[in-house]
Amino acid sequence: MMRLKVTLALLVSGIFLAGCATVVLPQGPDIYSLTPRSDAATIVVARAVDQRIDKQKLGNISALSLSMKADPVELVGKEIVAALYEQGVNGRLEPVSSDNPDTFAEAARRVNADGVLALSIQSISVKSFDALMDPPTCELVLQATLYDRQGKLAQSASETGHVRRRINSFATEKSVGELVGEAAHDAAQRLVSRGSMAEALKKLASSK
Protein backbone atom coordinates (compact mmCIF):
# COMPACT_ATOMS: atom_id res chain seq x y z
CA MET A 1 0.00 0.00 0.00
CA MET A 2 2.78 2.41 0.92
CA ARG A 3 4.58 1.65 -2.33
CA LEU A 4 1.38 2.37 -4.27
CA LYS A 5 0.97 5.75 -2.54
CA VAL A 6 4.56 6.69 -3.27
CA THR A 7 4.15 5.66 -6.91
CA LEU A 8 1.00 7.74 -7.29
CA ALA A 9 2.66 10.73 -5.63
CA LEU A 10 5.61 10.52 -8.00
CA LEU A 11 3.28 10.18 -10.97
CA VAL A 12 1.26 13.24 -9.98
CA SER A 13 4.41 15.25 -9.34
CA GLY A 14 5.78 14.21 -12.69
CA ILE A 15 2.78 15.67 -14.47
CA PHE A 16 3.74 19.12 -13.24
CA LEU A 17 7.51 18.93 -13.72
CA ALA A 18 7.55 20.80 -17.01
CA GLY A 19 5.49 21.78 -20.01
CA CYS A 20 2.37 23.85 -20.48
CA ALA A 21 -1.40 23.44 -20.26
CA THR A 22 -4.20 25.39 -21.91
CA VAL A 23 -7.01 26.03 -19.44
CA VAL A 24 -10.61 25.31 -20.42
CA LEU A 25 -13.15 27.67 -18.84
CA PRO A 26 -16.55 26.49 -17.58
CA GLN A 27 -19.77 27.75 -19.13
CA GLY A 28 -20.82 29.60 -15.99
CA PRO A 29 -24.32 29.84 -14.50
CA ASP A 30 -27.39 29.39 -16.71
CA ILE A 31 -28.66 32.96 -16.41
CA TYR A 32 -31.12 32.55 -19.27
CA SER A 33 -33.28 30.25 -17.19
CA LEU A 34 -33.78 32.92 -14.51
CA THR A 35 -37.29 34.36 -14.35
CA PRO A 36 -37.20 38.18 -14.16
CA ARG A 37 -38.95 39.63 -11.12
CA SER A 38 -41.59 42.13 -12.19
CA ASP A 39 -41.26 44.25 -9.04
CA ALA A 40 -37.44 44.29 -8.91
CA ALA A 41 -34.91 46.80 -10.16
CA THR A 42 -33.11 45.98 -13.41
CA ILE A 43 -29.41 46.56 -13.98
CA VAL A 44 -27.78 46.35 -17.40
CA VAL A 45 -24.51 44.42 -17.15
CA ALA A 46 -22.21 45.76 -19.85
CA ARG A 47 -19.68 43.57 -21.60
CA ALA A 48 -16.58 43.52 -19.44
CA VAL A 49 -13.26 44.90 -20.63
CA ASP A 50 -10.34 42.51 -20.24
CA GLN A 51 -7.53 44.78 -19.04
CA ARG A 52 -5.01 42.09 -18.18
CA ILE A 53 -1.53 42.86 -19.47
CA ASP A 54 -0.99 39.28 -20.62
CA LYS A 55 -4.32 37.86 -21.73
CA GLN A 56 -3.04 34.30 -22.13
CA LYS A 57 -0.66 33.60 -19.26
CA LEU A 58 -2.30 32.51 -16.01
CA GLY A 59 0.61 31.38 -13.89
CA ASN A 60 2.26 28.13 -12.86
CA ILE A 61 1.66 24.96 -10.90
CA SER A 62 5.11 23.71 -10.04
CA ALA A 63 6.97 24.03 -13.34
CA LEU A 64 3.81 23.64 -15.42
CA SER A 65 3.02 26.87 -17.27
CA LEU A 66 -0.68 27.70 -17.55
CA SER A 67 -2.23 29.62 -20.42
CA MET A 68 -5.82 30.56 -21.23
CA LYS A 69 -6.88 31.32 -24.78
CA ALA A 70 -10.57 31.46 -23.91
CA ASP A 71 -12.20 34.85 -23.31
CA PRO A 72 -13.26 35.20 -19.63
CA VAL A 73 -15.57 38.15 -20.34
CA GLU A 74 -18.78 36.14 -20.83
CA LEU A 75 -18.09 34.01 -17.75
CA VAL A 76 -17.64 37.11 -15.57
CA GLY A 77 -20.79 38.71 -16.99
CA LYS A 78 -22.87 35.62 -16.24
CA GLU A 79 -21.54 35.43 -12.68
CA ILE A 80 -22.47 39.09 -12.09
CA VAL A 81 -26.00 38.58 -13.43
CA ALA A 82 -26.46 35.50 -11.22
CA ALA A 83 -25.10 37.35 -8.18
CA LEU A 84 -27.44 40.30 -8.78
CA TYR A 85 -30.39 37.92 -9.03
CA GLU A 86 -29.51 36.42 -5.65
CA GLN A 87 -29.69 39.95 -4.23
CA GLY A 88 -33.18 40.47 -5.68
CA VAL A 89 -32.06 42.50 -8.70
CA ASN A 90 -32.67 41.62 -12.34
CA GLY A 91 -29.43 41.65 -14.32
CA ARG A 92 -29.37 41.82 -18.11
CA LEU A 93 -26.35 41.17 -20.29
CA GLU A 94 -26.53 43.70 -23.10
CA PRO A 95 -24.29 44.26 -26.17
CA VAL A 96 -22.85 47.48 -24.79
CA SER A 97 -19.17 47.82 -23.92
CA SER A 98 -18.00 48.76 -20.44
CA ASP A 99 -15.43 51.17 -21.92
CA ASN A 100 -18.06 53.37 -23.61
CA PRO A 101 -20.07 55.21 -20.90
CA ASP A 102 -21.62 57.54 -23.49
CA THR A 103 -23.93 54.70 -24.47
CA PHE A 104 -25.04 53.71 -20.96
CA ALA A 105 -28.04 56.03 -20.64
CA GLU A 106 -29.34 54.85 -24.01
CA ALA A 107 -28.85 51.20 -23.04
CA ALA A 108 -30.74 51.74 -19.78
CA ARG A 109 -33.64 53.46 -21.56
CA ARG A 110 -33.83 50.75 -24.22
CA VAL A 111 -34.66 48.04 -21.68
CA ASN A 112 -36.20 50.30 -19.02
CA ALA A 113 -33.34 49.57 -16.63
CA ASP A 114 -32.46 51.44 -13.45
CA GLY A 115 -28.73 51.53 -14.07
CA VAL A 116 -25.71 50.09 -15.83
CA LEU A 117 -22.86 48.12 -14.27
CA ALA A 118 -19.59 48.44 -16.18
CA LEU A 119 -16.93 45.81 -15.53
CA SER A 120 -13.23 45.35 -16.12
CA ILE A 121 -11.10 42.29 -15.42
CA GLN A 122 -7.90 43.54 -13.85
CA SER A 123 -6.05 40.25 -13.38
CA ILE A 124 -6.40 36.49 -13.14
CA SER A 125 -3.65 34.39 -11.60
CA VAL A 126 -3.10 30.78 -10.61
CA LYS A 127 -0.12 29.67 -8.55
CA SER A 128 1.24 26.73 -6.61
CA PHE A 129 4.83 25.86 -5.78
CA ASP A 130 4.02 22.14 -5.55
CA ALA A 131 1.00 20.25 -6.85
CA LEU A 132 0.79 17.97 -3.81
CA MET A 133 2.00 20.11 -0.91
CA ASP A 134 0.49 23.43 -2.00
CA PRO A 135 -3.14 23.37 -3.29
CA PRO A 136 -3.37 25.80 -6.22
CA THR A 137 -4.64 29.30 -5.50
CA CYS A 138 -6.61 31.35 -8.03
CA GLU A 139 -7.31 35.06 -7.69
CA LEU A 140 -9.45 37.18 -10.00
CA VAL A 141 -9.56 40.96 -9.55
CA LEU A 142 -12.70 42.67 -10.82
CA GLN A 143 -13.32 46.41 -11.07
CA ALA A 144 -16.92 47.64 -11.38
CA THR A 145 -18.53 51.03 -11.89
CA LEU A 146 -22.24 51.63 -11.45
CA TYR A 147 -24.11 54.31 -13.42
CA ASP A 148 -27.70 55.44 -12.91
CA ARG A 149 -30.31 55.46 -15.66
CA GLN A 150 -29.16 58.93 -16.76
CA GLY A 151 -25.62 57.63 -17.24
CA LYS A 152 -24.24 59.43 -14.19
CA LEU A 153 -21.60 57.79 -12.01
CA ALA A 154 -23.12 56.26 -8.87
CA GLN A 155 -20.34 54.10 -7.38
CA SER A 156 -17.09 52.37 -8.15
CA ALA A 157 -15.58 49.39 -6.35
CA SER A 158 -13.04 46.62 -6.73
CA GLU A 159 -13.21 43.04 -5.44
CA THR A 160 -10.90 40.05 -5.50
CA GLY A 161 -12.25 36.54 -5.89
CA HIS A 162 -10.12 33.96 -4.11
CA VAL A 163 -10.18 30.17 -4.10
CA ARG A 164 -7.62 27.62 -2.91
CA ARG A 165 -8.13 23.88 -3.19
CA ARG A 166 -6.67 20.71 -4.61
CA ILE A 167 -7.40 19.89 -8.23
CA ASN A 168 -7.62 16.77 -10.37
CA SER A 169 -4.02 16.38 -11.50
CA PHE A 170 -5.07 14.12 -14.38
CA ALA A 171 -7.44 16.73 -15.88
CA THR A 172 -5.41 19.87 -15.32
CA GLU A 173 -6.90 22.01 -18.10
CA LYS A 174 -10.48 21.46 -16.92
CA SER A 175 -9.66 21.57 -13.20
CA VAL A 176 -7.79 24.87 -13.38
CA GLY A 177 -10.61 26.30 -15.51
CA GLU A 178 -13.00 25.38 -12.72
CA LEU A 179 -10.76 27.26 -10.27
CA VAL A 180 -11.01 30.36 -12.47
CA GLY A 181 -14.79 29.96 -12.57
CA GLU A 182 -14.96 29.70 -8.79
CA ALA A 183 -12.79 32.80 -8.39
CA ALA A 184 -15.08 34.72 -10.78
CA HIS A 185 -18.08 33.54 -8.77
CA ASP A 186 -16.46 34.67 -5.51
CA ALA A 187 -15.56 38.10 -6.91
CA ALA A 188 -19.09 38.64 -8.25
CA GLN A 189 -20.75 37.59 -4.99
CA ARG A 190 -18.49 39.84 -2.93
CA LEU A 191 -19.00 42.78 -5.25
CA VAL A 192 -22.79 42.95 -5.18
CA SER A 193 -23.51 41.69 -1.67
CA ARG A 194 -21.38 43.91 0.54
CA GLY A 195 -19.67 47.27 0.84
CA SER A 196 -20.21 50.45 -1.14
CA MET A 197 -21.39 48.77 -4.34
CA ALA A 198 -24.09 46.80 -2.54
CA GLU A 199 -25.32 50.00 -0.89
CA ALA A 200 -25.38 51.85 -4.21
CA LEU A 201 -27.37 49.03 -5.82
CA LYS A 202 -29.88 49.15 -2.97
CA LYS A 203 -30.22 52.90 -3.41
CA LEU A 204 -30.96 52.53 -7.12
CA ALA A 205 -33.46 49.77 -6.39
CA SER A 206 -35.25 51.86 -3.75
CA SER A 207 -35.66 54.73 -6.20
CA LYS A 208 -37.46 52.51 -8.70
Steps between C-alpha positions, in 0.01 A plus 500: 500500500778741592680424175180572306459838673859594427459397136185708462666799666795479263267466203298806599815701564637396165200646322596845623877481452504687171294598200188707453123459522220695335219564747140428402246736658160382626178626345395685814150524649193455279373857530254459214284270708450767768149644516509882519325645804236750393533712815882504513753751375680418175870558443663479158827307525730634230753281325810495716832638381792261539781727620752231586848577371554142385167358389628144460738430787336391825791387712665175603440183696845375586686532170184461292421823315130583472345692213141594419394576145131514587337839560394535868269795429179299451569287808545810718185660358292191575633481856407866559147449366454192721636685804266795440205262475588350838482853642151552355612703198439412136824503302506517121802435282482753219724556193644822638868534587617594848757741352237720331299684771345733241269216402389401851200732532370382163549135597311554826210672322481229234417229754346726766786427739588687818873509438802356324785303656827532309766237565870454441713194570820625657685171547465124524775290654555139599798389706636206694859413583419128523198311370479272804621714790349832391137494371477743207373850572303705247430871534286712269489878545186671373438874475140623469339839449129560544313768303141613551239502225615847390854370452638680805764336718348347814778284649825327423651202680754223462483142629731201494365149461713242678494121501756245619449126472646183358427418138478188286860461387395274212263761350703814556351714222142445618582511872687830482218643287261408779724688745475810280122460490483474878717810540271692261200382701662613826590843360147554366334395826726725706449794268121517507428374851713722721671836530446818302382332180230303680377820665494685168301218339249512785466875456426463129250224573321709764459787255320278250 
